[in-house]
Amino acid sequence: MLLGIACYALLLTGYYILRPLRETVGIHAGSELLPYLMMTVLATSMVLNPLYSNLVARMPRSRFIPLVYRGLIGLLLLFYLALENLQGTGLVWASRGFYVFLSVANLFMVSLFWSLMADLFDRARAVRLFATIAMGGSLGALLGSSITGNLVGVLGPANLVLISILLIEAATRTALAIHRRFAAGPDSGEAQLDGLHARADLAIGGSRWAGFQAIGRSPYLIGISSYMVLYGLSSTFTYMIQGQVVERAASSEELRTQIFANIDFWTNAVTFVFQAGVTARLMKWFGAGPVLVLLPVYTAVGFLLLSSGWFEGASMLSALMVFQVFRRALGYGVSKPVREMLYTVLPAEEKYKAKNLIDVSMPRAGDAMGAATTGAMKSLGLGLGALALAAMPISAIWIAVGLGLGVAFKRSDGT
């Protein structure tokens, strides 16, 4: 558990150093180009999944985990060189490529970490420990956003990439330490984990298309996929509004980056509180279904308040920041640990292949749908009020899906 906390903290520190830079690039791209960037992100994630699944099929986790993480590090190094040395049109295209890369890479990194956790911890341990392990991510995200907020003006955006690379490498080494800890053999009283230890250095096997096939035949995985698509769709609605409000409120790149870093900092502070004392208790008292619906209910209420006309100018920026902080804190601190628990009842192949496809591609499918929807609304001259109305039926479906997943998880057989 302690190694899991450390690994997640290192991963998210590295990512959150870069996240505000991605958001600044998103504003640069403009609302007209963002839907195309998001479609590119979705297409990239769909193409990468069979390649990743092929690694999982052919290699033990002691080999494919460092290979994936260090491959991402290599690409980050290339983007550092491009952002540091290119100018003009070349820099514009490198920035757009960085947006696409980081939008895919962050989900790959996190999904692979939680696949490992779901593989190592059974259902009972997950319910008890996953919220605690997730606290490491909150600590890392707090540190990462703080580093960017304080150092972007001193070091410049490109040099922060090098710090991120070092942290992701440290996370890779920690993930391997977790693997070795479980591969060493069962502790006293853990004989039920013999099967896990026996296959620790074996390839999982199966097809590179197993993720797609598993989702197609499993109502349980279809439910998780639907939850993630709706999550991505609603997040894009919020993201588009955030970009417009921040663009109006801040004229310089550094100020916008600092605003995004502040949102990240407070998001993770609140997330930490949820993970430290709230999520595990909510799971114990109410179960997975009611906990999963907290996020869609809050999202619906937040959109209604933002579209009410009560906020203008600086107060709109403040209201948006508060809404984003608590919405993302619910997503990361409450909904995410519970979503990760859902995978503990699945076979190992689905924990890596189907989970990766769901975690990486389904939110991006929601992003693409959200970008297309907001673009169509903008072309029709529709504003925030129409967006809030569109969010209502989406939230209703989202709530129903969450409740259904809770019932399936309670049965604990993944059917």
N, C-alpha and C positions, 0 to 999 in steps of 0.2 A: 504493500500500500504506500509506504513512504517513497519507494523508488518511483511508483506511478505518479505521485504528487510532484516529485522532482522533475520527471520527464515532461509532464504536461506543462509545468511552470516554464521550463526552458523553451519548449516549442512555442508557447503563446507569447513569451517575451520577444522571441525572434519575430513572430508574425506581427505583433502589435507595434513594433518599431516601424514596420513598413505600411501598416494599414492606412494611417493618415495620408501617406504619400499617394496611395492608390485612390483615395477619395478626392484628393486635389486633382489628379489626372482625370478623374471622372467629370469634375466640373469643367476642366479644360476642353474635354471632348464635346460638351454641350448636350442638351436634351435630345437633339436630332440624331447625334451619332451613338448615344448610349444604347439604344435598342440593338444596333448592329454589333456593338461590342459584346453585349450580353448574349446575342445569338452565337457569336464566335466562341464565347466561353462555353456555352452549352454544347456546341459541336465538338470543341476540343475535348471536353470531359467524356463525351460519348465515344470518341475515337480512342482515348487513352485507356478506357476501362478494359477492353479485351487484351491490350498489351500488358496491363497490370495483372489481370487474371491469369495470363499465361505465365508470368513470373511466379505467382502464388501456386499454380499447378505444378511447376517444375522444381521449385526450390523450397527448402525449409525456411521457417521464419527467420532463423539466424542469418540467412543470406539475403532474402528479398527485402526485409525491413531496412537494413543499411543501404542496400542498392537504391531503393526508392528515395530515401531521404538525401543521400549524397548526390543522386541525379538532380534533385531539386536545388541543392547547393551549387552544383556546377552551372545550372541555368541562371541562378541568382548572380553568380560571378560574371557571367556574360552580360547580364543586364547592367550590372555596376559599371563595367567597362564602356557600355554603350551610352548610359546616362551621363557618364563623366566626360566622354570625349566627343560625342556627336553634337552637332548644332543644326539649327534650321529644320528642314523637312525630315532629316534623319532622326533628330531628337524627338520630333512629333510622333513618328512611327514607332520609335523605341518606347516612348511613354505609353502609347496605346498597347503595344505588345506586353509591356510590364503590367498594365491593368488586367489584361486577359490572363497572363501567366499567374499573377498573384491570386486572382479570383478562383482559379482552378487549384493552385498549389496549396492554399490554406486549407481547403476542404480535404484534399488528399492527405495532408499531414495529420490533421485531426482525426479523420476517419480511420487511418491506419493505426493510430494510437489506441482508439477505442475498440477497434477490431481485436487488438492484442489483449486489452482488458477483458472484453467479452469472452475471449478464448480462454483466459486464465481463471476468471472468477465465475462461479456458478450463480444461479438466480438468487439464492439466499444471501450470498456474500455481496452481490451487486446491489441489492436493495439496501443493505447495511452500509456499504463502503463507497459506492460510486459518487454520491454527493460530496463525500470527503475528498476523494481523489480529484474531483472537478475543482476543488478549492485551489489546487496547484495552478490550474489554468487562470483562475481569477487573479492570483498573486502575480503570475507572469504577465498577464495582460495589463495589470496596474503598473508594473515596472516598465513594460515596453512603451505604453502610451506616455508615461512620465519621462522616459528617456527622450522620446521624440519631441514632446512639448518643450523640454528644456534645452535640447542640444541641436535641434534642426537649424536654429539661427547661427550656431557656432560652427558646426561641422558641415552643414549643407545636406540636402536630402540624399545625394548619392552615397556619401560616406557612411550613412546609417546602414546601408545594405551590408557593409563588411561586418558590422557588429552583429547583425542578424545572422549572417553565415556562421560565425563562431558559436552562437547560441544553438542553432539547429544541429550543428555537429556534436555539441555537448549532449543534446537531447538524444541523438542517435546512439551515442555510447551508453547512455542511461537505459534506453530501450533494450539494448543488447544485455545489459546487466540484469534487467528484469527477466529476459529470456533465460539467462543462465541460472537465475535463482529458481525458476520453476523446472528447468531441465535437469537440475542436480538430483532430483528424486523427492518423493513425498516426505513431508515432516511427520513426526509422530502424531497419530490421530488423523492423518489425511490420506489414508489408504484409498479412499474413493477417487483420488486424483491420479491413480496409477496410469490410467489410460492416457491422460493428458501428458504426463511425463514421458511415457513410452513413445509418443508421436512428436515430441518436441523438436527432433531433428529430422523429421520426415517431411517430404513434400506433401501438400494437401491433395494434389492430383486433380483430375477432372478436366473439363473443357474451358477454353478461354471465353466461351459464351455462356458459362454456367450462371453468371449473375443475371443475364437477361432471361434465361430459361427458368430460373428459380422464381423470379418475380412473376413471370407469366403464369405459373401454375399454383402460386400460393396466395390465397386471399389475405393472409396475415401480412405478407410482404407488400401486396398491393395497397393494403391499408396504411402501412408505414410510408410507402411511396406517396400516397395521396396526401398524407399529413405534411410531408416535406414539400411537395409542390405548392400546397396552399400557404405554407409558411414562407416560401420564397416569393410567391405572388404578393402577399401582404407586405413583405419586407421591401419589395421594389416600389410599391405605392409610397411607403414611408421614405424610401431613399430618394425618389424623385422630388418629393416635397422638401426634404432636407436640403437637397442641392439647390433648389430655387431660393429657399429662405436664406441659406448661408451665402449664396452668391450676391444677394441684395444687401446683406448686412456687412459683408467684409469684402474689401476691394483687393487686398494683396494676398499672394499665395501663402506667405508665412502666417498671416492672421487666420486664413481659412484652415491651414494645417493645424494651428494651435486650437481652434474651435473643435475640430474633429478629434484631436488628441484629448481635449477636456471631456468631450462626450464619452470617449473610450475609458478615460480614467474613472469617471463617476459611475459609468455602467458597471465596471468591474468591482468597484467598491461595494455597490449595492448587491451585485451578484455574489460576492464573497459572503455577505451577511446571509443571503438566502441559503447558500451551500453549507455554511457553518452551523446553522441551527433550525432551518425552516424546512428544506426539501425532504429530508429523511423523515421528519415528523409528519409532514403532509402525506407521504407515501404510507406511513404506518396507520394514520387515522382514516384516510379516504381511499387509498389505492391509486393505481396508475391512471384510470380513466378520468376521474374528477381533476387530478393534478394536470393532466395534459390539456384540459379545456380552459385552464386559467389564462393562457396566452391568447387564444382567439377571443375570449370575452373581453379582456383588457384592450386588445387591438380595436375591437368594434367601438367600445366606449371612447377610446382616445380619438379615433377618426371623427366621431360625432362632435366631440368637444372642439377639436381643431377647426372644424368646418362651421362652428356655431356663429362666427363673427365677433366673438368676445376679444380676440387677440389681433393686434396690428403692430407693425413695425418691430421695435425691440422686444415688446412683450410676446410677439409671435415667435421670435427666435428663442426666447426663454421657455415658452410653452412647448415648442418643438423639442428642445433639448431635454426637458423633463420627461416628455412622452417617450422619446427615444431611449433615455437612460433606463427607465423602468420597463419598457417593452423588451429591450435587449437583455436586461437583467433577468426578467422572467424567462426569456428564451434560453439563456445560457445557464442560469442558476437553478431553475426549476424544471423547465421542459426538457432541456438537453440530457441531464443525468437520467431522467425517466426514459427518454427515448433510447438511450444506450442500454438500459436494462432490458428493453424489449428483445434485443438480439441474443441475450444469454441463453434462451431456450432453443436456439437454432443449431443445426450442424455446423462444423468448423468451416466447410466450404462456403456456406452462405454468410457466415460471420465476416469473411474477408471479401468475397467476390460480389455477392448481392448487396452487402452493406456498403461497400465502396461505391457501387453504381447508384444506390439510393442517396447516399450522403453527398456525393459530388454532383451528380447529374440532375436529380429531382429538384433541389432548390434552384438550380440554374434554369431548369425548365420553367419553374414558377417565375423566376426573374424575367425570362424572355416573354412570357405571357403578360406579366405586369407591365413591362416596357412597351409592348405592343398596345396594350389597353390604354395606358396613360397617353401614348402618342396619338391614338385615335381620338381620345377625349379632347386633347389639346387642339387637334385639327378642327374639331367641331365647336371649339370655343367654350368647352365645359371646364369648370373650375373645381375647387376643392370640395364643394358641396356634392357634386356629382360623383367624385371619387369616394367620398364617405358612403354615399348610397350604394355604390358598387361593392364596397367592402362588407356590407351587411349580409347579403346572401352567401358570400364567400366565407364569412365567419360562421354562419349557421352550419354550412357543410363541414367546415373545419371542426366545429364542436362535435358533430355527430361522428366524424371519423375518430376523434380522440376517445370518445366514450366506447366505440366499438373495439378499439385497440386495447383499452383497459379490460374489457370482458375477455378478449382472446388471451391476453397476458396472464390473467387470473387463472385460466385453465392450464397455462404453462406447458402447452404442447406445440405451440407455433402453428396451429391449424386454423 
